[in-house]
Amino acid sequence: MEIHYIILRDGIILSKEKYKDWKEIQDKYPDSYMASLGPWEKVDLIDYFSDDFGDESIWPFSIAEIDSFFSSGQLDIVKLR
């Protein structure tokens, strides 16, 4: 399963939705879209967070949250800023 990491002005989303490209994501969040990465497998997302943020305590989503999301039926998880 692959997910997108979506960065908005007011939050961050992990999404399992299938998008054809970043423009489709931007169109879904026209007022707050900043960037998106993916689609990624779970290991790629964890590697990115580890490389980009270092200590897990400052990651946008913890490994436990990522594991739970990947095994859930949820399409999105959101963290507001």
Backbone hydrogen bonds, N-H to C=O, Kabsch-Sander energy under -0.5 kcal/mol:
donor,donor_aa,acceptor,acceptor_aa,energy
3,I,40,W,-2.7
4,H,15,S,-2.6
5,Y,37,L,-2.8
6,I,4,H,-0.7
6,I,13,I,-3.2
7,I,35,A,-3.1
8,L,6,I,-0.6
8,L,11,G,-3.0
9,R,32,S,-2.4
11,G,8,L,-0.7
12,I,79,K,-2.6
13,I,6,I,-2.7
14,L,77,I,-2.3
15,S,4,H,-2.4
15,S,13,I,-0.5
16,K,75,L,-3.3
17,E,75,L,-0.5
19,Y,17,E,-0.7
24,E,21,D,-0.6
25,I,21,D,-1.1
26,Q,22,W,-2.7
27,D,23,K,-2.5
28,K,24,E,-1.3
29,Y,25,I,-1.5
32,S,29,Y,-0.9
33,Y,29,Y,-2.2
34,M,7,I,-2.4
35,A,7,I,-1.8
37,L,5,Y,-2.5
40,W,3,I,-2.9
45,L,41,E,-1.9
46,I,42,K,-2.4
47,D,43,V,-2.5
48,Y,44,D,-2.3
49,F,45,L,-2.6
50,S,46,I,-2.5
51,D,47,D,-2.6
52,D,48,Y,-3.2
53,F,49,F,-2.9
54,G,49,F,-0.8
54,G,50,S,-1.1
55,D,53,F,-0.7
58,I,55,D,-2.1
59,W,56,E,-1.6
66,I,62,S,-2.5
67,D,63,I,-3.0
68,S,64,A,-2.5
69,F,65,E,-2.4
70,F,66,I,-2.5
71,S,67,D,-1.6
72,S,68,S,-0.6
72,S,69,F,-1.0
77,I,14,L,-2.0
79,K,12,I,-2.6
81,R,10,D,-2.3
